[in-house]
Amino acid sequence: MLYLFLALLVGALIPVQTAANARLRLAVNNRPIVSALISFTVALTLAAVATLILQGHVVPHFLSTPPPWAYLSGLFGATFVIGNILLFPKLGAVQTVVLPILGQVIMGLAIDHFGLFRGRQVDVSVFRLGGALVVLLGIAVVLRVLPLKRGTAPAAISEDPDLGASVWVYRLLGVAIGVGSAMQAAINGYVGTLAGSPLFASEINLLVGAVILLVAVLCTSPRQLVTPLKPAPWWMWLGGVVGAIFVIGGAGLTPILGTATTVIAFNAGTIASGQLMESVGAFGARRVPMDGVRLVGLAIIFAGVLMVRML
């Protein structure tokens, strides 16, 4: 239960990262890829310093030569960031949140069941599958995709009306980046085991992701790299701090809990913390009072997490 609690706690930090990166985005003239690059760079620096202090060196010493796919976690991390940037104006907030979670849950269960990426094989029982579905149900209730009260309209699906049938391409992309996120967690878990510490896995993940984002910035807005930041609150730098904690936590917890339980617990913590932040208006969030429907949705989410872990 301790590791499950830690996974929930790591996930609970993600809304802080989202708010910080959104504020950082304003400081770099509304360039989302630039803000993502800065966040990755801060996270990489912190991960390298932590590795040097705790391990005595920053270059990993692998027990055996890692396969080529061991370096793909950073690609999936950068793709997740860029993918969300592309999806938000096309699909709106609700689908941009829900579709990647669906992909994470599906791929997490597949990774555990088949022991992909040399991970520990965990059979997907009917109860674990049911728990995953319960979590998705709870998320749908919290986000008002499914209304509980009669006569209450679900959340508006504010997708671009000009997309037509191509909207399904973006929806599949949303699921795909969630699939990649689950693969990222599994690969980091394997690399951390192979290198003797999740800290080394986090370094590789963040370095590869930062390089990919740097290339993206050079192709889209290179001048922004030499443009001074606009004044902003100190907490805009917390995005990189949380990013380092998230990657290290995923690499350390996935071999223990399994990929499915880890990503589901991360998402549960994220949704719950996000609702709490909105209820008090923390980090510049628009204040939205907590109501009974959201509390019921959160209760459903945590019940599903316990089903996935304990049954």
N, C-alpha and C positions, 0 to 999 in steps of 0.2 A: 504493500500500500504506500510505502514511503516513496518509491520510484514513481508510482502513479501520481502522487501529490506533486512531486517535482515536475513531472511533465505538464500537469495542469498549471503550475506556477510559471513555467517557461512560456507556455501559451498565453498566459494572462499578461505577459509583457508586450505582446505584439501590438495591441492598440496604442501603446505608448510609442512604439517605433513608427506606426502609421502616422500618428499626429506629429511626431518630430520631423519625419521625412516630408510631410505636407508643408510644414513651416519652413523647412530648409529649401523646399522647392520655390517658395516665394523669394527667398534670399538669393537665388540664382536665376532671377528673371523668368520664373515659371518654366524651367527646363527640367522635366521629370527625370530624364536619363542622367543628366548632370548631377542632380541631387542623389540619385541612386548610386552613382559612381563615388561620390563623396562619402556616402553612408558605408559602402563596401570598403572603402579605403580606411576609414576610421576603425571598422570592425577588424580588418586584416591587421592593422597596427596593434590593436589591443590583443588580438589572438597571438600575435608573434611575441609581444612582451610577456604575456602570461605563460606562453610555452617556454621562453627563455628562463623565466624565473623558476618555474616548477619542474622543467625537464633539463635545464642546463644547456640546451642547444635548440636551434629553431629548425634545423634540417632533419627530417624524419629518417630513422634507420629501420627499414622494413625487414620483417622476419623472412620474407621472400619477395620476389619481384612482383609488384602489383600488376594486374591485367590492365589493358588500355582503358577499359570502361571505368576504372577506379578514379579517373580524372574528370569524369562527366558531371560530377555533382555540382561543380561551379557553373557549368553550362545550364543545368536545370534551374539553379538559383537565379541566374541572370535572366533566363527565359521567363521565369515566374514574374519578375519585376517588370520586364518589358511587356509581357503578355497582359498584365493587369492594366498597364498604361493604354494599350491598344483596345482592350475590351470595354473599359469604362464608358467612353463616349458612344460606343456602338450598342451595348447591351444595358447600360444603366447599373446602378449600385447593387441591386438585389441579385441579379444573375451573375455579376462579376464576383460576388462573394460565394454564392451557392454552388455554381458549376465547378470551380476548382476543388471545393470540399468534396463534391461527389466523386471527382477523379481521384482524390487522395484516398478516400475510403475504399473505393473499388480496387485500386492498385495496391494499397496497403494489405488488404485481405489476400490478394493474389500472391504478393511477395511472401507473406507468411505461409500460405498453404503450400506453395511449391518450393519454398526455400530459395527464392531467387537471390542473386547477388551474394551467394555463399552465406546467406543468413540462416539463423536457426529456424527450422521448419516447425510451424505451428498449425495444426489442423483447424480448419474453419468449420466449427460445429454450427448446428442450427441456431443455438443460443447466441453464439458470437455474431453470426450474420444478423440475427434479430436485434441484437444490441446496436449494431451499426445502423440498422434501419431506424431504430428508436432515436439515435443521435440525430440523424438527418431529419426526422420528424420534428424533434425539438427545435432544431435550427430553423426549420420552415415556420414554426409557430412564432419564434422570437422575431424573425424578420418579416412577419406578417404575410408570408407567402400563403399560409393556411390560416384563416381566421378561426378562432374558437367560438366567438359570439355570433349568434344568428343575426343576420342583417349587417354584419361588419364586412366591409369590402377588403379583399386582400391587398397587399402592397402593389402599387402600380409597377408594371414591368415596362420601364421607360426606355425601351430599345429604339434605335433609329428607325423611323417608319419607312425610310427609303431603301432599306436593306432588301426587302422582299424575301425570296427563298434563300438568299445568301446569309440570312441571319443564322441558319443552321451551321454554316461554316464557322462563324464566331462562337456559337455555342459549343461545337466540338473542340474548338481551340481552348475554350474555358475548361472543359473536362481534361483536355490533353495537358495543359500546364499543371493541373492538379495531379495527374498521373506522374508527371516529371518531378513534382515536389515530393511525392512518396518515394520515388526512385532515389532522389537526392538523399533522403534520410537513411534509406537502406545502404546506399553506397558509402556514405559517411560512417555509418556504423561498422561496416566491413573494414574500411581504411583505418579507422581508429583502432580496431582490434589488431590489424596487421602491423601498424606502426607502434603499438604499445600504449597509445593515449589518444583520446578524442581531440586533444589539442592540435595534434598534427593533421588530423582529418579536416579540422576547421581551417587551418592555414591553407591547405591545398584548395579547398572549396572556395574560400574567399579570394585567393590569389587568381584562380581561373576566372571567377565571376568578375573581378575587378578589371582584368585584362579585356574580357569581352565587352564590358560596359565602356571601357576607355576607347575601344575601337568604334563602338556605336556613337560615342560623343564626338570623336574625330570626324566621323562621317556626317554628323548632323549639325553640330554647333561647336566647332573647335574654338571659336573666339571666346566662348564662355569659360574656357580653362584659365584664361588670363584676366578675366573680369573680376574685380573685387566683389566680395559678398556684401549684400545689403544688410543694414543693422537688423538683428533678430534676437529673440530671447535665447538664453544659454541652453535651454533644454532641446533646441533643435539638433544638438549633437548627440542626443540620447539614442537616435535611430541606429547609429553605428554600434553603440554600446550594447543595445538589445540584440542587434544582428549577430554580434560575436557570441553572446550568451545563447541565442537560439541555435546557432550552428553547432556549438560545442555541446549543448544539451542534447540535441538530436543525435549527434554522433555517439554520445555516451549512453543514452537511454534506449536507443533502438535495439542494440544487441540484448538488452535485459528484458524489455517489455514486448519486443516484436514491433514490426513496422506499423501494423494496423493500429494497435493500442496506442503507440506513440503519437501518430498523426491525429487520431481521433481525440486523444486527451489534449493535444496542442490546440485543436480547433475548439474543443469545449471550453478550455481556459480563455481562449481569445474571445469567443462570443460572450462569455460571462463578464469578463473584464471590460469589454467594449460597452456592454449595457450599463455597467457600474459607472464608467467614465462619462457616458452620456447623461446619466441621472444626476451627476453633480457638476457637469460642465467642465471637467478637468482638461487641461492642455488645449484650451481653446475650442473644445467640442461644443456643438450646439446642445443646450440643456434640454433633455427629454425625460420627464419624470417616469420612474419605474411604475408599471401598472401590473395588475393581476395576471394578464395574459402573458406578459414577458416572464414573470416569476414562474408560471406554470411551464412555459417553454424551457426555461433554465433547469427546472426540476426534471423534466423529461430528458434533457441532454445528459445530466449527470447520472440518471438512472441507466441510460444507455451505455455510458462509459463504464460503469460498474459491471454491466452485463458482459461487455466485451472482455474485460479484464478477468473476471472471476468465474465465468461459466464456460 
